[in-house]
Amino acid sequence: MTSKRSIIIFWALFLVPTLIMAIIAFKLLSHEQDRISQSALHALSERAKTISETIHLTVEAVQENLTQSLLVIDQDDLKKNLIKWEETNPLVRNVFVYKKDQNLEYPIRGLESTPEERLFIARYDSLFSGRIKFDFNEDPLRDESKIKGAEDSYSGSSRYDSAPTKQIESSRQKLVALSRVAQKAPALEQQAIFLEAKDQEFLEKSGWIPWFSENSLYILGWVQKFKDGPVYGVELEIMTLLSRLVVDFPELSEKGTALVLVDGNGNFMHQSGTWVTDPEDKPVAVIFISSLLPHWQIAVFVDDKGFGASRGFLYVSVILLGIFIAAIISGGLLLTRLTLKNMKDARQKTSFVSSVSHELKTPLTSIRMYAELLLLKRIKDENKTQTYLSVIVNESGRLTRLINNVLDFGKLEQGKKTYQMTGFEMDRFLLQMICAHSIRIENQGLEIITQVEEGEYHVRTDKDAIEQVVLNLLDNALKYAGQGKFIKFVLKKEDTFILLKICDDGPGIPSAQQKMIFEKFHRVDNSLTSKQPGSGLGLSIARQILRDLKGDLFFEPVPGNGSCFTARIKHHDSD
Amino acid sequence: MTHLRRYQHQTIVSFFTALIIFVTMPGAVLAGIEHSRLICRVETERAVLQAGDSQNVVLKITLDAPLSPAHIKRPLVNLALVLDQSGSMNGTKIQQAKAAAIEALTRLGLQDIFSVVVYDTNVHTIVPAQNARNIQGIINIIQQISAGGNTALFGGVSQGASEIRKNLENDYVHRIILLSDGLANVGPRMPGDLGRLGAALIKENISVTTVGVGTDYNEDLMAQLAQKSDGNTYFVESGFDLPRIFSAELGDVLNVVAKKVKVIITLPDNVQPVSIIGREGRIRQNQIELSMNQLYGGQEKYALIEVNIPESTPGSKIMVARADVTYENPFSQKLETSSGTSYARFSNDPKKVADSTNINVVREYQLNLNALAQEKAIELSDKGKKKEAVQELKLSAERLKQIGSKYNDKELLKQADELEVQAEMIDDQGMSKKSRKLLRTESYQKKNQQLSQ
């Protein structure tokens, strides 16, 4: 038979690889989760890049369009046209006309300028006073093809969105269109202007200056059409630019993420995505937008706990893994437990068979020995003959009880035992039992103590079954507490029950065994019991009988030495 | 700020004059549409000026908008409501804001355009620009608004403007009503930045009316946005006032009788412009240009201009200013004009000069000076100069009282009393959030001659 140890080793060998596999699976899942998070982050960063490119192209297109508009503006009434443009175009914050020798021609310094214009003049004082040249930041590698590219990107589709929306003009397209709305001269007129101006040297210089003043960004566009002509231009209304750009900012559906447009001072200009960012939060990725908007960036923020939606993969996987592991471990445990129980049962049955065989053999040996002696008629002494006969009778009785127990056990196990209910007085019954067995008890040198509380002890139950219970308990007491001084029978009433206690002052039952004494085939496995024969069925049968009769049997330890079994029998009146 | 803050005038010396107000009523009456025209009046603070040295004189250019004609269909309205649904709006405020939005919706006609934008950390258009027809459907959407998140005010206004722009080409009265109860913490948040947004929107004829609820919003930002876009501004302490305010605002918006109003004040060569008081405008040599987006039926809007009149001799007469107004008549979609001219006579008789005082001009001038004093007091208080702020208010109250007593003007005296109480309160408790909002809003409403308050 498989030993207990080998089962545990087998189980452990089975468990350890399972756990190792679980750890590996968990690590793989974590990596997979990280990979998913990384790819989501990458996708988010790509999105941010697309947005920043779109913003760059928009601003570039706006600037180029404004430059073109400035270059074709009617030079005859330059100031008036510029002022009209400023008054009507939301993209134009301020306009200016600067002549190298005459300084600033428009806005007029002093009372005639509005407060906004005064601030404008003060802001660009170094330019308007001639300290810095307008082309100080000119990029020599400026590529004209860029303009076309920028224009093309706005000709139809929207780069923010994957699906182009041709019917609805996006806010950015409107914005770019707005930058074209100037007094644009038709080609012929433009040619005429050039012809008229042929006496002036044609220059057509232009540029855009990102300008920082009082910690804010301003953008100034300028053109100089003729070599000796004025430098004129516009200051871009950044709030209009921003207002139109943010409207087309794509919405983010992923939870726990945010794309934020951040200005040069770190202020959040616009946010897409529901993740509520804290000023102290650090972005996981930053994409600088363009040299046209210096230091402006798109910041990617992600919840510290990871992407809300994609994190679900790990959670679900870990739950599934957990269920799988739990199923394996609990299944293994259950199988091991069943195997161990079967082993125990097999052992107990083997022990039972040998115990019962021994139990049957002992009285049979006595009976046979005395019967043979009597048969040979060698015993002449009448007293001895009487003694031998009584031994034969007693041992036969013991044999009968044993066989009854085994038979009852079978019936009880299968639920086939039938009970004959009769009414009788429990106190009288007990006293008769004590009287019948007093010789056995006294022969063991035990004193009989009987305590019957006053009262009426009428019961309606199976008399034979109760007798079997009392006998089993009495046999146990005689068997295990034979070295004691007394055996005590107590009868009393409690609620609807009659309590019959059979107590002794024997060695008692070790506390570890107390819970198992009612299990079938169980025998208290110590030196004391090994000397005693028994089937391990007595208490199990007694309890089962009492429970079938709506009562119970339980063990009460006695302080010091000894043990006490209490049978609870239903009182007849309680029915 | 355009206005120069001059609180003390040169002493007006000698002579008498007569102020003649010419109200020109151009006769181009549109066929089939007959209703009153906008009237332009130019008045000086005194009908007769003291002769002698050059002197500064306050001019009041008044635009009297006619009542909305009952028999002509009113101009259509393109209204965008931009509602704050940040966490701080939770409770009564969001409930009342919803009620106010529904109130506004039900007052619109079937042809009007209505849209609703809500903002918290993000911005959402919950009702895209559409005719105010499917009222129940829109109400159901409005009812679902719930509060939570940050305050992306700039994004909200931008989105509202985007909804307005869908019908920008049509002849609508374009208006955004912005509601907020907290500090903008996503997007530009400096009052100047929002002012620039307002200045850009007015170029598209979009006005933004700002409604601040409670005491935690930024009144400077809200006032600047309204001022630069020629909208109204309101301060309501509790959410319960919201439906009333929305209703009043809509009363104005549905009652527009003049759009894209431009006033050009032309001064004779010898009369010099000094400053524009309480309004933004442009001085170009001898011309002063002012513009207003909309005028409401029965509203009196005015501009106060300080000019310098040259040396004069008793009995002489000069033209002080001529005002030309052009505006779009929203009923006929035609440009109309109106003008007024002011002449002045000079006298040496101080009694005649004193008797000729035009209390209407003096009162409005003083009230505008008071509005400027209120702004100065806010500025001082912001710099931690509480005492100076209180002093500024008390001085203004004193001046109002003095002039009010002199001309026995109840409005000036009442304003003086209210200001004194306010100054005392600030002296005792410091500049509370509420006091600051009251001062800022009152000052703006006075300078802008806001009809609904």
Interface residues (C-beta under 8 A of the other chain):
Chain A: E87 T88 N89 P90 L91 R93 L111 E112 T114 P115 E116 S171 K174 E237 I238 M239 T240 L242 S243 R244 V246 V247 E251 A258 N267 F268 M269 H270 Q271 S272 G273 T274 V276
Chain B: M1 T2 T121 N122 V123 G149 N150 A152 F154 G155 V157 S158 Q159 A161 S162 R165 N185 V186 G187 P188 R189 D193 L194 R196 L197 A199 A200 L201 K203 E204 P273 E280 G281 R282 I283 R284 Q285
